[in-house]
Amino acid sequence: MNRVILLASRPHGKPSAKDFKFEDIEMPTAKAGEVLLKTVYVSVDPYLRGRMSDAKSYVAPFELNKPMNSALIAEVTASEHPDFEVGEFVTAGLDWKLFQTSDGHGLTKVDPSVSLTAYLGVLGMTGLTALMGLQEIGKPQEGETLVVSGAAGAVGSIVGQIGKIMGCKVIGIAGSDEKTMALKSKFGFDEAINYKSTDNMQEAIAAAAGDGVDIYFDNVGGDISDAVIFNMNKYGRIAICGAISSYNDTEASKGPRLQPYILKNSMLMQGFIVSNYAKKFPEGVKQLSEWLKAGKLQYAETIVEGFDQIPQAFMDLFEGKNEGKMVVKI
């Protein structure tokens, strides 16, 4: 049996179950120069929401009635390709299918002696996003203060740990007491703020930072980001990684005009996509691997089981139901 998940309609606001369609399809076979892949793990990430809309962006939108896709871990179950053997595991951006064929282009072999899901998280796009955004835009210096929003998420939790490795004081913002406790006890953040139970975020950030904020790694946008930016020091750096608070908005939000504040404090605000730094990926993975092996990096995962649960796991991201990386095990 083979099965695929298609984009059935473009969401208006939050995605819902009706935006996805399941179909049973023919089981493929590997032809000459191909491998047959069995999906093992599927990564679901907030950026996929943008691809569900028919709007110009940094990556082409998904097509209606065509398969959704994201980063996957797959097992080679049949091979007519000289570079791949049955039983090997690979990662790539692949369709949401139980089985599919590939000509090998874009497939990267992964080491099964390491947790396979790590290649979707800390050793994959997640870890590289954290490292590249902080390193290339944040440019942390020892003794500086770093604030991370969405800090209990896959990227945010790694950003904070890298900040600590680089000698920063790190403050995390998350949406529950359980998450803020984990930021401090598991990931080593110095301070953590539950934005859902905090009446005045600007004052709470000021109290936690003490001497102001030097670096802000922004995963959420909106009111939280306004509160952080109003606490930033001269020459502060803001790396804009995501804006999950507004991904499902149906109208443009209105907020403070930040340009005068950025101007008078000589601040840098820069958005980025991890692929901007593709040439640095090999050295980035090497560095992340070294930190992981040395016990300097911890990572959290929320693993949901079942192919049919992929859409729900994706939708749960917008309800904050994940701690760390959201992964679906098939």
C-alpha positions, 0 to 999 in steps of 0.5 A, spaced: 500 500 500 502 507 498 499 513 500 500 521 499 498 527 502 496 533 497 494 540 498 487 540 497 485 548 498 489 554 500 488 556 508 484 562 509 487 563 516 489 557 520 490 551 516 485 546 517 484 538 516 480 540 509 486 543 506 489 536 506 487 530 502 489 523 503 489 518 497 491 511 496 496 511 490 500 505 486 506 502 489 512 505 485 518 500 483 525 503 482 528 503 475 535 503 472 538 509 476 533 509 481 532 507 489 525 506 492 525 510 499 520 508 505 519 514 509 521 513 516 520 520 519 517 527 517 519 534 519 513 539 520 515 546 520 512 553 521 515 555 514 510 550 510 504 555 512 507 560 507 508 555 502 500 553 502 499 560 500 499 562 493 504 568 494 511 570 492 516 568 497 523 565 497 520 559 495 515 556 490 508 555 493 505 548 493 501 546 488 493 545 489 492 537 488 499 536 488 503 532 494 506 536 500 513 536 502 518 537 507 525 534 510 524 527 511 528 521 513 527 515 508 530 508 508 532 505 501 528 498 500 530 497 493 536 500 489 538 500 482 543 506 483 550 504 484 551 509 490 546 507 494 545 500 498 538 497 501 538 498 508 541 505 508 538 511 510 537 518 507 535 525 508 532 530 503 526 534 501 521 529 499 514 528 498 509 526 503 508 519 501 509 512 504 513 510 498 517 514 493 522 513 488 528 518 487 534 518 482 539 520 488 539 527 486 539 531 493 539 525 497 544 525 503 546 519 507 545 519 514 549 515 520 543 510 523 548 510 529 546 517 531 539 518 532 536 519 525 531 524 528 537 529 529 538 530 522 531 533 521 533 537 527 539 539 531 544 536 525 539 539 520 536 545 517 533 546 524 540 547 527 543 550 521 538 555 522 540 557 529 547 557 528 547 561 522 542 566 524 546 567 531 553 567 528 552 571 521 547 576 524 547 576 531 555 576 532 555 574 539 560 577 544 562 574 550 558 578 556 552 580 551 545 579 553 541 575 548 533 574 548 530 568 544 523 568 542 519 562 541 525 559 545 522 552 547 521 551 539 526 547 535 530 553 533 530 557 539 532 552 544 538 551 540 539 558 539 540 559 546 544 554 547 549 556 542 549 563 545 551 560 552 557 556 549 559 563 546 559 566 553 552 570 552 547 571 558 541 568 555 533 570 556 528 565 553 521 567 551 516 561 551 508 560 552 508 556 558 511 554 565 513 547 563 517 550 557 520 556 561 522 551 566 525 546 561 529 552 558 533 553 564 533 546 567 535 542 560 537 548 556 541 552 560 538 559 559 539 564 565 532 567 565 525 565 562 519 569 561 512 566 560 509 571 555 502 568 557 502 569 564 506 576 564 502 582 564 507 587 561 512 584 557 517 590 556 518 591 563 519 583 564 524 583 559 528 589 562 528 586 569 531 579 566 536 583 562 538 588 567 543 592 562 539 591 556 539 587 550 544 586 545 542 581 540 535 578 539 533 572 535 526 573 533 522 567 531 515 570 533 514 577 531 508 581 533 507 584 540 513 580 543 518 582 538 516 590 540 517 589 547 524 586 546 526 591 541 524 597 546 529 594 551 535 593 546 542 597 547 545 601 542 548 597 536 543 591 538 542 586 532 536 583 531 536 576 526 529 575 524 528 568 523 520 567 523 514 571 525 509 565 527 504 570 530 502 573 524 503 567 519 495 565 519 493 573 519 488 575 514 489 582 514 496 586 515 497 587 523 499 594 525 504 596 531 509 601 533 513 604 527 520 602 529 524 605 524 526 611 529 528 607 535 532 603 530 535 609 527 537 613 534 540 606 537 544 604 530 541 597 530 541 592 525 535 588 523 536 583 518 531 577 516 534 571 513 533 564 510 538 559 512 539 557 505 542 564 504 548 561 508 548 554 504 556 555 502 557 554 510 553 548 511 559 543 511 562 547 517 556 548 520 554 541 521 561 539 523 561 544 529 554 542 531 556 535 531 562 537 535 558 540 540 553 535 540 558 529 541 561 534 547 554 534 551 554 542 550 548 541 546 541 538 548 535 537 544 528 536 545 523 533 540 515 532 540 514 525 536 507 524 533 506 517 530 502 515 524 502 517 517 495 520 517 497 524 523 502 529 519 497 534 517 495 535 525 502 535 527 503 541 523 497 544 525 499 543 532 505 547 531 500 554 531 497 552 538 504 551 541 503 543 542 510 542 541 517 542 545 523 542 540 522 539 534 516 536 531 517 530 528 512 524 525 514 517 526 511 513 520 
